[in-house]
Amino acid sequence: MGATTIARQCTLCEAHCGILVSVEDDRVTRIEGNPDDVLSKGYICPKATAMGGLHHDPDRLRTPVRRVGDAFEPIGWDEAFQEIGRRLRRVRAEYGPSAIGMYLGNPAAHSSSVIYGGLLRAVLLTKNFYTASSIDQFPQEFVAWRMFGSNVLMPITDIDRTHRLVVIGANPAVSNGSITTMPGAKQRIKDIRERGGTVVVIDPRRTETARLADEHVAVTPGGDPYLLLAMLHVLVTEKLCDERAIAASCSGWGEIRALVADFTPEQAAAHAGVDADTIRRLAREHAAAPSAVMYARIGVCQTVTGTLTHWLINTINAVTGNLDRPGGQMFATAPVDATRFGKYLPVMHGAWTDDSGTFKSFRSELPVGALADQILSDGATKIRAMITYAGNPVLSTPQRGRLASALDTLDLYVAVDMYVTETSRHADIILPPISPLEREDLDILMPVFSVRNNLRYNARVFEPPADGLEDWEIMARLVSEVLPLPARRLTTRVVNALFDKISPLRLAALGIAAGPYGVLRRGRSGLTVAKVRDSAGGIDLGPLRPRLRTLIGTRDRKVRLAPEDFVAAAAALIDEARSGPGAHAAEGFDLKLIGRRHLRSNNSWLHNLPSMMKGRDRCTALMHSGDAADRGLDDGAPVTVTSKHGSIVVPLEVSDDIRRGTVAVPHGWGHAEPGVGWSVAAARPGANVNLLHDPAVVDTFSGNAAVNSTWVTVSAAPTSAAVAAAVTP
């Protein structure tokens, strides 16, 4: 085979950067950024260059496997699906639909195959449905639902036109945006400053984004809501908001004014870890900027006040005139315009709970913190069979170290995964999809949250093997196996033949045709799949446009600034701030643990690729030099990080880029489990930080896992200790 270059996207994270993949003799020889890509414009991060290694990885599964004792053996597709269907139907017949659980990981949303993942969830009719959303974004969805009437209406940061960007608990220089898709975020941040704007980062750590900013404000972990409430006090008492404009588009301004009327920056300072003068200046500068936007993400979501903090961020943006306007918070007009119909989708918060009554459902799923207990319980909706799709919850969720053993108790566990992971190693059958470079796809989900309206096509680099299946084909076959079909031998074939005709690409084509740019609205000049396929790097559909009035789902079509329960919870925070000096450490613990990201890591995978594992250890405990000196700890030495729920051993990384009293450990590591099929990762396993977190500690409103601000201690590890997990659940 001669040399060739194919234009497509990297689908490893939300940025979906455009790439050029060079191939010769069926091997990827080079991956570089596509300068013609309408969104990333030639930018890529190191993860994109790893897609070739992912495709060629000898540890990647290429055929279904079935557990035999402690090992796996190959099994044919038809035999695998028939066995899965027979066993799932038996569990459902004996125990009911909720006896089957399902978990979707983040990669499921990075292709249009997620459509069929949703279809499988629908036909299962189970209450035990979980996704990674309750690890990282439930608070944003919850706030969007309560303020705008739809959980889909999570605002996007119009970074390319703003004069002032304030980043809270996010690190777009590494992540390239999340729920604000902004590939090449570092350059976009630099562009703000070059055009005379200002960038501020509010974070306990001086992140990679903070190093690009004009100012870094080292808030204490969990201190964000106090800072924001005090900023609102300044905006209210100094009359820095256009009250007439607020009244025209929002309700609840009077309640907000009453809430913060007496909560001064001086009262907030100790709890925020930020001095009063800085709080006042931040509020004044946000109000004075020609346009300004606060952007927050996972660092905020993963706290007990995640919902309150996102509500306050949206409120500040709204009352300073920075909602639904260029340079502020906006909403995309995607080719498949999901936001237009979001207000018609039922959210049904609290429609059911887990068996303990602790966790409430939100948009038809339970928070993942309930998962292990739902398997181990003897309640009415005990999970007896499980399906995971593109997820590794053993590493990525807090379960007190019990989820792995819980999976072994299931009557059946099916994993749709490319690897034998820390989670899928417990499966009875693993169904591996083809590699991303073997898929043809159309990116229809990420444009819903992109900083610029666009549509881009993903071409295949390699033809898939004759016996390979895409993610959506696996999901479709599982759907046909669990449907209550009569005369199953005949009807299953009919249903599968029907699914073969309605691929996600065909469904996307229909959605585009009916969308705002499609041929059904614009005639022959409208957007089609063929036009996108023929483009060099997608089709640019212009900047974001004000459109909230057509999307909002509240009864009076106004933004709800003051949901009653949000206001009550914020008032309780204010009362707490007035009555004491700050959060009290658990007995025997003196540091707050936070997470962090790395450019060469992607949650719990990519650690099996040699190109991503070069250089120094990245699973480290980052600590301020003063805290290290107080404890007699040396840079690079192994340390034990201990919480009430467990302990891990990792190398210490000493740096003044983190606030005193804080320690940061990345998640997604811990590859030392027996039977895992990652040979490279196993050589440098790191430790699973989620062993330190309590799954019962969650965001108050949404139930999102609250893994930021866990109290820990850090001490020198025994000299004989290996740098790996030391579990004491």
TORTI-557184 format. One line per field, with one value per residue (C-alpha): residue in three letters; x, y, z; residue number from 0. Coordinates in steps of 0.02 Angstrom, whole numbers, plus 50000, padded with zeros to 5 digits. Layout:
residuo	(ALA_...);
xx	(X_...);
yy	(Y_...);
zz	(Z_...);
num	(NUM_...);
***
This chain:
residuo	(MET_GLY_ALA_THR_THR_ILE_ALA_ARG_GLN_CYS_THR_LEU_CYS_GLU_ALA_HIS_CYS_GLY_ILE_LEU_VAL_SER_VAL_GLU_ASP_ASP_ARG_VAL_THR_ARG_ILE_GLU_GLY_ASN_PRO_ASP_ASP_VAL_LEU_SER_LYS_GLY_TYR_ILE_CYS_PRO_LYS_ALA_THR_ALA_MET_GLY_GLY_LEU_HIS_HIS_ASP_PRO_ASP_ARG_LEU_ARG_THR_PRO_VAL_ARG_ARG_VAL_GLY_ASP_ALA_PHE_GLU_PRO_ILE_GLY_TRP_ASP_GLU_ALA_PHE_GLN_GLU_ILE_GLY_ARG_ARG_LEU_ARG_ARG_VAL_ARG_ALA_GLU_TYR_GLY_PRO_SER_ALA_ILE_GLY_MET_TYR_LEU_GLY_ASN_PRO_ALA_ALA_HIS_SER_SER_SER_VAL_ILE_TYR_GLY_GLY_LEU_LEU_ARG_ALA_VAL_LEU_LEU_THR_LYS_ASN_PHE_TYR_THR_ALA_SER_SER_ILE_ASP_GLN_PHE_PRO_GLN_GLU_PHE_VAL_ALA_TRP_ARG_MET_PHE_GLY_SER_ASN_VAL_LEU_MET_PRO_ILE_THR_ASP_ILE_ASP_ARG_THR_HIS_ARG_LEU_VAL_VAL_ILE_GLY_ALA_ASN_PRO_ALA_VAL_SER_ASN_GLY_SER_ILE_THR_THR_MET_PRO_GLY_ALA_LYS_GLN_ARG_ILE_LYS_ASP_ILE_ARG_GLU_ARG_GLY_GLY_THR_VAL_VAL_VAL_ILE_ASP_PRO_ARG_ARG_THR_GLU_THR_ALA_ARG_LEU_ALA_ASP_GLU_HIS_VAL_ALA_VAL_THR_PRO_GLY_GLY_ASP_PRO_TYR_LEU_LEU_LEU_ALA_MET_LEU_HIS_VAL_LEU_VAL_THR_GLU_LYS_LEU_CYS_ASP_GLU_ARG_ALA_ILE_ALA_ALA_SER_CYS_SER_GLY_TRP_GLY_GLU_ILE_ARG_ALA_LEU_VAL_ALA_ASP_PHE_THR_PRO_GLU_GLN_ALA_ALA_ALA_HIS_ALA_GLY_VAL_ASP_ALA_ASP_THR_ILE_ARG_ARG_LEU_ALA_ARG_GLU_HIS_ALA_ALA_ALA_PRO_SER_ALA_VAL_MET_TYR_ALA_ARG_ILE_GLY_VAL_CYS_GLN_THR_VAL_THR_GLY_THR_LEU_THR_HIS_TRP_LEU_ILE_ASN_THR_ILE_ASN_ALA_VAL_THR_GLY_ASN_LEU_ASP_ARG_PRO_GLY_GLY_GLN_MET_PHE_ALA_THR_ALA_PRO_VAL_ASP_ALA_THR_ARG_PHE_GLY_LYS_TYR_LEU_PRO_VAL_MET_HIS_GLY_ALA_TRP_THR_ASP_ASP_SER_GLY_THR_PHE_LYS_SER_PHE_ARG_SER_GLU_LEU_PRO_VAL_GLY_ALA_LEU_ALA_ASP_GLN_ILE_LEU_SER_ASP_GLY_ALA_THR_LYS_ILE_ARG_ALA_MET_ILE_THR_TYR_ALA_GLY_ASN_PRO_VAL_LEU_SER_THR_PRO_GLN_ARG_GLY_ARG_LEU_ALA_SER_ALA_LEU_ASP_THR_LEU_ASP_LEU_TYR_VAL_ALA_VAL_ASP_MET_TYR_VAL_THR_GLU_THR_SER_ARG_HIS_ALA_ASP_ILE_ILE_LEU_PRO_PRO_ILE_SER_PRO_LEU_GLU_ARG_GLU_ASP_LEU_ASP_ILE_LEU_MET_PRO_VAL_PHE_SER_VAL_ARG_ASN_ASN_LEU_ARG_TYR_ASN_ALA_ARG_VAL_PHE_GLU_PRO_PRO_ALA_ASP_GLY_LEU_GLU_ASP_TRP_GLU_ILE_MET_ALA_ARG_LEU_VAL_SER_GLU_VAL_LEU_PRO_LEU_PRO_ALA_ARG_ARG_LEU_THR_THR_ARG_VAL_VAL_ASN_ALA_LEU_PHE_ASP_LYS_ILE_SER_PRO_LEU_ARG_LEU_ALA_ALA_LEU_GLY_ILE_ALA_ALA_GLY_PRO_TYR_GLY_VAL_LEU_ARG_ARG_GLY_ARG_SER_GLY_LEU_THR_VAL_ALA_LYS_VAL_ARG_ASP_SER_ALA_GLY_GLY_ILE_ASP_LEU_GLY_PRO_LEU_ARG_PRO_ARG_LEU_ARG_THR_LEU_ILE_GLY_THR_ARG_ASP_ARG_LYS_VAL_ARG_LEU_ALA_PRO_GLU_ASP_PHE_VAL_ALA_ALA_ALA_ALA_ALA_LEU_ILE_ASP_GLU_ALA_ARG_SER_GLY_PRO_GLY_ALA_HIS_ALA_ALA_GLU_GLY_PHE_ASP_LEU_LYS_LEU_ILE_GLY_ARG_ARG_HIS_LEU_ARG_SER_ASN_ASN_SER_TRP_LEU_HIS_ASN_LEU_PRO_SER_MET_MET_LYS_GLY_ARG_ASP_ARG_CYS_THR_ALA_LEU_MET_HIS_SER_GLY_ASP_ALA_ALA_ASP_ARG_GLY_LEU_ASP_ASP_GLY_ALA_PRO_VAL_THR_VAL_THR_SER_LYS_HIS_GLY_SER_ILE_VAL_VAL_PRO_LEU_GLU_VAL_SER_ASP_ASP_ILE_ARG_ARG_GLY_THR_VAL_ALA_VAL_PRO_HIS_GLY_TRP_GLY_HIS_ALA_GLU_PRO_GLY_VAL_GLY_TRP_SER_VAL_ALA_ALA_ALA_ARG_PRO_GLY_ALA_ASN_VAL_ASN_LEU_LEU_HIS_ASP_PRO_ALA_VAL_VAL_ASP_THR_PHE_SER_GLY_ASN_ALA_ALA_VAL_ASN_SER_THR_TRP_VAL_THR_VAL_SER_ALA_ALA_PRO_THR_SER_ALA_ALA_VAL_ALA_ALA_ALA_VAL_THR_PRO);
xx	(50000_50068_50079_49917_49851_49674_49591_49481_49472_49549_49402_49493_49422_49287_49400_49393_49543_49563_49707_49798_49840_49980_49981_50102_50096_49947_50041_50015_50177_50129_49986_49985_49860_49748_49770_49607_49503_49373_49380_49555_49649_49801_49815_49834_49891_50003_49851_49805_49974_49936_49790_49906_49978_49802_49755_49911_49920_49948_49852_49692_49557_49507_49381_49251_49315_49229_49289_49348_49411_49534_49570_49480_49461_49398_49214_49118_49004_48844_48881_48924_48763_48655_48730_48715_48535_48485_48561_48498_48321_48327_48381_48246_48111_48156_48196_48124_48203_48297_48398_48501_48618_48706_48853_48911_49084_49143_49209_49032_48985_49131_49045_48867_48860_48795_48625_48619_48687_48535_48421_48488_48459_48279_48235_48312_48184_48300_48312_48494_48569_48732_48852_49010_48900_48874_49062_49092_48943_48780_48789_48799_48650_48552_48580_48534_48371_48326_48378_48334_48206_48315_48467_48532_48549_48722_48795_48951_49093_49112_49300_49343_49250_49262_49361_49374_49385_49374_49412_49357_49402_49446_49607_49569_49753_49760_49581_49547_49377_49234_49052_49137_49231_49380_49526_49686_49627_49802_49806_49627_49678_49831_49720_49612_49765_49834_49673_49683_49574_49607_49615_49595_49609_49530_49601_49696_49833_49931_49876_49942_49799_49846_50022_49947_49834_49851_49805_49796_49683_49725_49555_49545_49470_49282_49293_49217_49035_49089_49194_49050_48919_49031_49057_48868_48861_48977_48877_48716_48774_48877_48735_48845_48703_48571_48415_48298_48385_48383_48196_48163_48247_48259_48154_48212_48328_48246_48283_48465_48485_48410_48519_48685_48641_48741_48870_49024_49191_49265_49147_49186_49374_49422_49309_49361_49545_49544_49563_49417_49501_49531_49349_49289_49405_49353_49170_49201_49310_49183_49046_49154_49221_49143_49106_49152_49121_49152_49189_49192_49205_49254_49348_49187_49069_49162_49120_48975_48929_48947_48768_48770_48935_48878_48715_48811_48925_48777_48693_48843_48858_48672_48658_48814_48733_48844_48715_48663_48775_48938_49087_48982_48887_48797_48714_48768_48658_48714_48671_48574_48498_48475_48459_48300_48209_48288_48144_48028_48133_48074_48207_48109_48226_48190_48072_48158_48303_48429_48375_48444_48343_48504_48530_48395_48379_48413_48364_48326_48490_48559_48721_48864_48903_48760_48828_48926_48790_48656_48753_48789_48619_48469_48346_48203_48313_48471_48582_48610_48675_48778_48826_48966_49003_49169_49189_49308_49213_49327_49460_49357_49226_49234_49167_49271_49368_49217_49159_49286_49232_49049_49063_49120_48953_48847_48751_48815_48931_48955_49084_49091_49274_49433_49538_49539_49535_49525_49335_49313_49431_49281_49169_49097_49104_49196_49137_49273_49226_49341_49469_49424_49530_49419_49258_49167_49068_48991_49021_48846_48860_49013_48946_48808_48943_49070_49132_49090_48950_49020_49001_49145_49161_49268_49338_49400_49588_49582_49448_49380_49410_49273_49225_49240_49092_49072_49010_48836_48825_48865_48735_48606_48636_48617_48454_48386_48433_48340_48185_48034_48017_47900_47970_48143_48244_48153_48116_48292_48360_48227_48266_48454_48426_48326_48462_48590_48491_48483_48663_48703_48773_48605_48514_48632_48598_48411_48442_48550_48421_48289_48406_48432_48554_48476_48397_48222_48241_48364_48330_48469_48592_48567_48693_48714_48828_48902_48954_49037_49123_49195_49263_49447_49414_49228_49108_49111_48935_48981_48996_48874_48716_48597_48453_48405_48230_48188_48263_48217_48094_48036_47851_47874_48018_48133_48294_48261_48394_48329_48266_48198_48302_48462_48432_48398_48558_48660_48585_48642_48819_48816_48756_48895_49025_48967_48973_49145_49318_49296_49278_49337_49458_49411_49504_49683_49679_49755_49761_49627_49645_49602_49624_49722_49741_49891_49910_49969_49835_49651_49557_49599_49666_49809_49925_49961_50043_50232_50228_50108_50210_50378_50463_50438_50297_50135_50037_50112_50056_50084_50121_50181_50363_50315_50197_50330_50461_50342_50325_50506_50462_50577_50534_50524_50513_50366_50230_50073_49914_49781_49597_49462_49427_49595_49774_49886_50073_50137_50294_50294_50307_50355_50303_50248_50115_49988_49908_49970_49858_49815_49879_49835_49835_49771_49635_49632_49783_49801_49845_49922_49766_49794_49724_49724_49774_49881_50063_50138_50022_50059_50244_50204_50036_50019_49884_49695_49654_49469_49509_49523_49351_49183_49046_48918_48996_48911_48850_48700_48575_48628_48716_48875_49028_49116_49298_49374_49413_49430_49526_49690_49859_50025_50172_50333_50299_50390_50556_50504_50341_50313_50240_50068_49899_49894_49709_49632_49446);
yy	(50000_50171_50323_50419_50554_50561_50711_50674_50716_50652_50588_50556_50709_50840_50955_50839_50925_50907_50793_50730_50545_50484_50297_50184_49995_49988_50081_50257_50349_50524_50622_50812_50952_50994_51180_51176_51118_51254_51238_51183_51267_51152_51136_50964_50907_50754_50642_50657_50589_50432_50377_50276_50189_50155_50075_49966_49923_49735_49736_49799_49666_49624_49486_49451_49354_49250_49216_49040_49027_49170_49194_49244_49145_49203_49180_49216_49367_49269_49149_49295_49391_49236_49193_49373_49386_49221_49266_49447_49392_49263_49393_49514_49380_49325_49490_49630_49759_49854_49698_49745_49892_49995_50116_50232_50310_50472_50397_50339_50521_50552_50471_50463_50283_50361_50362_50173_50176_50281_50161_50014_50109_50144_49963_49899_50002_49995_50118_50067_50174_50269_50376_50475_50631_50606_50613_50774_50876_50847_51016_51110_51015_51038_51225_51239_51148_51258_51424_51398_51257_51127_51028_51037_51227_51229_51396_51404_51526_51640_51645_51712_51877_51911_52054_51967_51781_51717_51532_51442_51261_51225_51205_51230_51248_51060_51002_51116_51146_51041_51089_51230_51145_51257_51166_51266_51348_51411_51517_51577_51634_51722_51806_51884_51968_52020_52113_52206_52092_52011_51830_51781_51604_51563_51397_51325_51276_51385_51281_51281_51401_51514_51529_51609_51727_51906_51853_51695_51698_51551_51517_51387_51219_51235_51423_51472_51501_51620_51719_51729_51776_51919_51974_51980_52087_52212_52212_52243_52371_52471_52468_52398_52308_52370_52329_52374_52250_52117_52141_52121_51952_51879_51842_51837_51989_52051_51885_51892_52069_52019_51864_51954_52125_52102_51973_52079_52029_52044_51908_51798_51819_51686_51555_51596_51614_51777_51949_52071_52200_52068_52011_52190_52219_52058_52109_52286_52230_52101_52232_52362_52254_52281_52095_51967_51785_51665_51486_51341_51154_50994_51069_51156_51013_50891_50981_50975_51150_51115_51163_51319_51376_51353_51443_51591_51595_51597_51729_51845_51827_51864_52016_52098_52085_51943_51808_51772_51907_51903_51884_51812_51651_51593_51443_51360_51332_51157_51070_50941_51068_50972_51131_51178_51027_51015_51102_50962_50825_50772_50789_50702_50739_50617_50507_50362_50330_50193_50058_50154_50309_50412_50451_50532_50503_50649_50646_50460_50403_50376_50454_50333_50339_50216_50085_49969_49967_49930_49774_49720_49764_49648_49786_49789_49853_49754_49742_49561_49589_49734_49812_49940_50036_50128_50154_50105_50147_50041_50175_50328_50331_50332_50164_50135_50004_49887_49897_49772_49635_49683_49651_49473_49438_49474_49338_49416_49560_49617_49749_49841_49890_49886_49826_49714_49855_49866_49855_49741_49610_49559_49533_49368_49428_49576_49644_49751_49883_49925_50063_50247_50254_50120_50219_50338_50464_50636_50741_50794_50806_50916_51057_51079_51145_51220_51399_51418_51341_51204_51030_50911_50738_50593_50487_50310_50290_50100_49984_49885_49697_49592_49522_49689_49787_49971_50027_50063_49891_49808_49915_49875_49688_49702_49796_49658_49529_49614_49667_49558_49486_49343_49202_49263_49164_49251_49422_49451_49435_49555_49683_49670_49693_49850_49919_49890_50014_50151_50184_50337_50419_50400_50463_50611_50649_50657_50770_50887_50895_50948_51063_51251_51238_51088_51066_51056_51237_51310_51210_51160_51277_51185_51081_50897_50755_50754_50937_50907_50750_50848_50989_50999_51025_51039_51183_51341_51400_51564_51634_51600_51705_51765_51642_51606_51681_51545_51405_51445_51326_51421_51462_51650_51634_51724_51665_51606_51694_51635_51456_51448_51299_51373_51535_51441_51339_51494_51581_51433_51453_51636_51597_51469_51595_51719_51591_51515_51531_51401_51217_51104_50964_50788_50732_50685_50762_50927_50944_50960_50845_50906_50831_50886_50846_50814_50844_50666_50580_50552_50489_50303_50264_50308_50246_50092_50191_50213_50385_50446_50372_50453_50563_50581_50506_50601_50510_50612_50707_50892_50989_51163_51172_51245_51100_50976_51057_51056_50868_50832_50768_50772_50797_50629_50524_50405_50471_50396_50496_50442_50485_50411_50281_50222_50262_50263_50279_50396_50501_50677_50825_50985_51150_51323_51315_51252_51337_51289_51166_51081_50926_50872_50694_50651_50521_50378_50282_50119_49991_49862_49753_49570_49515_49686_49680_49837_49785_49960_50035_49894_49939_50114_50088_50240_50235_50250_50414_50368_50245_50398_50470_50431_50395_50462_50636_50719_50884_50929_50949_50840_50695_50722_50641_50769_50713_50885_50945_50773_50788_50689_50677_50654_50567_50481_50307_50160_50138_49967_50033_50019_50171_50098_50083_50028_49998_50007_50029);
zz	(50000_49953_50064_50091_50207_50274_50357_50508_50693_50852_50954_51117_51206_51180_51078_50925_50846_50659_50613_50458_50473_50360_50323_50232_50220_50337_50474_50540_50505_50562_50639_50630_50648_50501_50461_50362_50511_50541_50731_50781_50637_50644_50833_50913_51084_51117_51141_50956_50904_51005_50897_50787_50939_51001_50836_50827_51012_51027_51192_51107_51092_50914_50944_51078_51227_51360_51536_51571_51749_51777_51592_51432_51270_51099_51058_50897_50885_50858_50999_51114_51077_51094_51263_51324_51266_51345_51513_51515_51473_51613_51741_51685_51686_51862_51946_51837_51721_51856_51897_51743_51768_51635_51641_51499_51505_51424_51260_51220_51189_51070_50923_50857_50923_51083_50995_51007_51184_51228_51134_51234_51394_51338_51297_51459_51558_51707_51851_51872_51735_51768_51667_51691_51695_51882_51904_51811_51748_51842_51932_51767_51698_51860_51859_51675_51711_51859_51781_51597_51601_51514_51570_51390_51402_51480_51423_51316_51347_51195_51220_51048_51075_51260_51338_51507_51543_51722_51738_51896_51932_51750_51654_51468_51425_51458_51426_51275_51346_51409_51388_51295_51154_51116_51035_51043_51204_51245_51088_51115_51290_51221_51090_51228_51303_51133_51092_51259_51364_51532_51591_51774_51845_52013_52072_52221_52100_51979_51831_51654_51615_51760_51691_51535_51632_51693_51870_51975_52128_52241_52317_52454_52397_52416_52441_52274_52329_52468_52345_52220_52349_52407_52227_52208_52365_52283_52122_52220_52349_52225_52098_51960_51869_51746_51845_51702_51587_51723_51751_51565_51549_51725_51878_52058_52063_52223_52310_52254_52321_52488_52498_52481_52551_52711_52658_52638_52562_52736_52799_52648_52646_52774_52694_52516_52557_52459_52535_52533_52420_52287_52295_52272_52127_52040_52050_51988_51844_51788_51784_51697_51555_51382_51387_51519_51556_51699_51646_51769_51750_51837_51984_52034_51987_52100_52263_52384_52326_52139_52097_52205_52129_51949_51991_52061_51908_51789_51897_51896_51708_51689_51802_51727_51555_51496_51462_51282_51210_51112_51227_51368_51395_51238_51156_50995_50844_50800_50636_50737_50855_51018_51122_51027_51094_51266_51352_51298_51378_51552_51687_51826_51970_52111_52010_52098_52215_52248_52371_52520_52475_52477_52293_52187_52001_51884_51699_51715_51791_51964_52027_52008_52194_52218_52098_52213_52345_52215_52166_52344_52419_52439_52397_52273_52131_52167_52012_51959_51782_51715_51549_51539_51380_51361_51547_51687_51847_51956_51930_51885_52024_52215_52279_52439_52341_52337_52156_52089_52209_52184_51997_52034_52121_51967_51874_51712_51671_51490_51444_51278_51278_51174_51321_51473_51600_51790_51765_51615_51688_51794_51642_51583_51403_51326_51159_51077_50948_50803_50831_50808_50649_50571_50595_50479_50578_50584_50739_50792_50982_51009_50898_51028_51146_51024_51034_50850_50748_50637_50565_50531_50455_50513_50372_50397_50395_50387_50323_50470_50474_50397_50568_50660_50729_50768_50938_50871_50789_50955_51043_50909_50926_51115_51089_50978_51109_51251_51154_51201_51026_50978_50871_50917_50789_50647_50720_50786_50609_50546_50682_50651_50464_50502_50615_50477_50371_50502_50552_50658_50501_50413_50567_50576_50393_50430_50580_50477_50338_50464_50560_50550_50404_50317_50146_50219_50276_50152_49996_49878_49965_50129_50222_50177_50229_50054_50069_50237_50173_50026_50136_50183_50368_50397_50368_50471_50511_50593_50769_50908_50900_51038_51044_51224_51204_51077_51182_51361_51442_51596_51606_51597_51472_51594_51674_51852_51954_52123_52135_52312_52370_52297_52391_52553_52536_52498_52650_52755_52686_52732_52909_52925_52867_52998_53138_53117_53040_52902_52862_53000_52961_53008_53162_53117_52943_52892_52702_52569_52420_52244_52071_51920_51735_51625_51439_51405_51506_51472_51624_51646_51473_51355_51492_51387_51247_51262_51183_51319_51461_51424_51552_51739_51840_51823_51958_52100_52254_52217_52377_52421_52475_52644_52681_52626_52738_52887_52866_52825_52652_52500_52317_52226_52384_52406_52521_52593_52563_52688_52710_52822_52687_52621_52579_52427_52401_52265_52233_52305_52186_52275_52196_52248_52110_52236_52384_52557_52646_52481_52393_52215_52145_51970_51944_51819_51884_51979_51846_51963_51971_51922_51755_51673_51490_51488_51487_51469_51601_51721_51718_51786_51870_51982_52117_52118_52205_52210_52349_52461_52426_52506_52375_52498_52491_52343_52276_52384_52242_52096_52182_52079_52158_52270_52257_52278_52454_52535_52699_52700_52782_52692_52773_52723_52656_52736_52650_52586_52511_52326_52241_52213_52297_52478_52503_52675_52640);
num	(0_1_2_3_4_5_6_7_8_9_10_11_12_13_14_15_16_17_18_19_20_21_22_23_24_25_26_27_28_29_30_31_32_33_34_35_36_37_38_39_40_41_42_43_44_45_46_47_48_49_50_51_52_53_54_55_56_57_58_59_60_61_62_63_64_65_66_67_68_69_70_71_72_73_74_75_76_77_78_79_80_81_82_83_84_85_86_87_88_89_90_91_92_93_94_95_96_97_98_99_100_101_102_103_104_105_106_107_108_109_110_111_112_113_114_115_116_117_118_119_120_121_122_123_124_125_126_127_128_129_130_131_132_133_134_135_136_137_138_139_140_141_142_143_144_145_146_147_148_149_150_151_152_153_154_155_156_157_158_159_160_161_162_163_164_165_166_167_168_169_170_171_172_173_174_175_176_177_178_179_180_181_182_183_184_185_186_187_188_189_190_191_192_193_194_195_196_197_198_199_200_201_202_203_204_205_206_207_208_209_210_211_212_213_214_215_216_217_218_219_220_221_222_223_224_225_226_227_228_229_230_231_232_233_234_235_236_237_238_239_240_241_242_243_244_245_246_247_248_249_250_251_252_253_254_255_256_257_258_259_260_261_262_263_264_265_266_267_268_269_270_271_272_273_274_275_276_277_278_279_280_281_282_283_284_285_286_287_288_289_290_291_292_293_294_295_296_297_298_299_300_301_302_303_304_305_306_307_308_309_310_311_312_313_314_315_316_317_318_319_320_321_322_323_324_325_326_327_328_329_330_331_332_333_334_335_336_337_338_339_340_341_342_343_344_345_346_347_348_349_350_351_352_353_354_355_356_357_358_359_360_361_362_363_364_365_366_367_368_369_370_371_372_373_374_375_376_377_378_379_380_381_382_383_384_385_386_387_388_389_390_391_392_393_394_395_396_397_398_399_400_401_402_403_404_405_406_407_408_409_410_411_412_413_414_415_416_417_418_419_420_421_422_423_424_425_426_427_428_429_430_431_432_433_434_435_436_437_438_439_440_441_442_443_444_445_446_447_448_449_450_451_452_453_454_455_456_457_458_459_460_461_462_463_464_465_466_467_468_469_470_471_472_473_474_475_476_477_478_479_480_481_482_483_484_485_486_487_488_489_490_491_492_493_494_495_496_497_498_499_500_501_502_503_504_505_506_507_508_509_510_511_512_513_514_515_516_517_518_519_520_521_522_523_524_525_526_527_528_529_530_531_532_533_534_535_536_537_538_539_540_541_542_543_544_545_546_547_548_549_550_551_552_553_554_555_556_557_558_559_560_561_562_563_564_565_566_567_568_569_570_571_572_573_574_575_576_577_578_579_580_581_582_583_584_585_586_587_588_589_590_591_592_593_594_595_596_597_598_599_600_601_602_603_604_605_606_607_608_609_610_611_612_613_614_615_616_617_618_619_620_621_622_623_624_625_626_627_628_629_630_631_632_633_634_635_636_637_638_639_640_641_642_643_644_645_646_647_648_649_650_651_652_653_654_655_656_657_658_659_660_661_662_663_664_665_666_667_668_669_670_671_672_673_674_675_676_677_678_679_680_681_682_683_684_685_686_687_688_689_690_691_692_693_694_695_696_697_698_699_700_701_702_703_704_705_706_707_708_709_710_711_712_713_714_715_716_717_718_719_720_721_722_723_724_725_726_727_728);
***
